[in-house]
Amino acid sequence: MTDEHQNTDKDVTDTQSEPSPVEQVTLVLDDLRALVRAEVDYYQSRLDYSRHVLRWSFRFGAIAAFAFSGAAIALVIGLVLTLSPVIGPGWATLTVTAAFIIIGIICGFKARKWLRKVYFPEIERDDDPIT
């Protein structure tokens, strides 16, 4: 064999050595840590969002409960006042009761709207591998 036929070009992969097994394991563990951190951040953001939605839902629900309580009190007082022969207190009671009922209905629907924003698709589909 002559020198002309010998391949004197070095293979490019020989000059770039592959990472050792320890380095490969280190790289895999770094990727795994990044994945776990991303998952934790994702679930933390979902928890923060759910906390925000539930907080507003509770607020509107509390206002609705207060409004319906006020309507009940106004109705009772209005019934007492309606027993009097004057027609004025009856209309006043009806107006106050209707106003509290409208406020209660509006806040009740808002609370329901906020509660519907809490949605976990894996719970709906039962895709959670843990349970």
VENVEN-V831100 format. One record per residue. N is the residue number from 1. RES is the residue in one letter. PHI is phi in whole degrees, -180 to 180 (* if undefined). BURIAL is b if it has 9 or more other C-alpha atoms within 8 Angstrom, else e. D_LAST is the distance of its C-alpha to the last C-alpha in whole Angstrom. Layout:
# VENVEN-V831100
n-><N	N>
res-><RES	RES>
phi-><PHI	PHI>
burial-><BURIAL	BURIAL>
d_last-><D_LAST	D_LAST>
This chain:
# VENVEN-V831100
n-><1	2	3	4	5	6	7	8	9	10	11	12	13	14	15	16	17	18	19	20	21	22	23	24	25	26	27	28	29	30	31	32	33	34	35	36	37	38	39	40	41	42	43	44	45	46	47	48	49	50	51	52	53	54	55	56	57	58	59	60	61	62	63	64	65	66	67	68	69	70	71	72	73	74	75	76	77	78	79	80	81	82	83	84	85	86	87	88	89	90	91	92	93	94	95	96	97	98	99	100	101	102	103	104	105	106	107	108	109	110	111	112	113	114	115	116	117	118	119	120	121	122	123	124	125	126	127	128	129	130	131>
res-><M	T	D	E	H	Q	N	T	D	K	D	V	T	D	T	Q	S	E	P	S	P	V	E	Q	V	T	L	V	L	D	D	L	R	A	L	V	R	A	E	V	D	Y	Y	Q	S	R	L	D	Y	S	R	H	V	L	R	W	S	F	R	F	G	A	I	A	A	F	A	F	S	G	A	A	I	A	L	V	I	G	L	V	L	T	L	S	P	V	I	G	P	G	W	A	T	L	T	V	T	A	A	F	I	I	I	G	I	I	C	G	F	K	A	R	K	W	L	R	K	V	Y	F	P	E	I	E	R	D	D	D	P	I	T>
phi-><*	-98	-70	-70	-90	-79	-85	-92	-74	-79	-67	-64	-69	-69	-76	-102	-74	-73	-64	-70	-58	-66	-66	-64	-63	-62	-64	-65	-65	-64	-64	-65	-61	-63	-64	-63	-62	-66	-65	-63	-63	-63	-70	-65	-67	-65	-65	-62	-64	-63	-62	-63	-64	-67	-62	-68	-62	-64	-61	-66	-64	-66	-64	-63	-63	-63	-65	-68	-65	-62	-64	-66	-65	-63	-65	-65	-64	-63	-63	-65	-69	-69	-66	-72	-70	-82	-82	-60	-63	-66	-67	-64	-64	-62	-65	-65	-63	-62	-63	-66	-66	-63	-61	-64	-67	-61	-69	-64	-67	-65	-63	-64	-63	-67	-67	-70	-77	-81	-142	-120	-60	-70	-74	-65	-90	60	-97	-70	-73	-75	-95>
burial-><e	e	e	e	e	e	e	e	e	e	e	e	e	e	e	e	e	e	e	e	e	e	e	b	e	e	e	e	e	e	e	e	e	e	e	e	e	e	e	e	e	e	e	e	e	e	e	e	e	b	e	e	b	b	e	b	b	b	b	b	b	e	b	b	b	b	b	b	e	b	b	b	e	b	b	e	b	b	b	e	b	b	e	e	e	e	e	e	b	b	e	b	b	b	e	b	b	b	e	b	b	e	b	b	b	b	b	b	e	b	b	b	b	b	b	e	e	b	e	e	e	e	e	e	e	e	e	e	e	e	e>
d_last-><69	71	69	69	66	64	61	62	59	56	52	50	47	49	50	47	45	41	39	39	36	35	36	33	30	31	31	28	26	28	26	23	24	25	21	19	22	22	18	18	21	19	17	20	22	19	19	23	23	21	23	26	25	24	27	29	28	28	32	33	31	34	37	36	36	39	41	40	41	44	45	45	47	49	49	51	53	54	55	57	59	59	61	64	66	66	64	63	60	58	58	57	54	53	53	51	48	48	47	45	43	43	41	39	38	38	36	33	33	32	30	28	28	27	24	23	23	20	18	14	14	11	10	13	12	9	9	6	6	4	0>
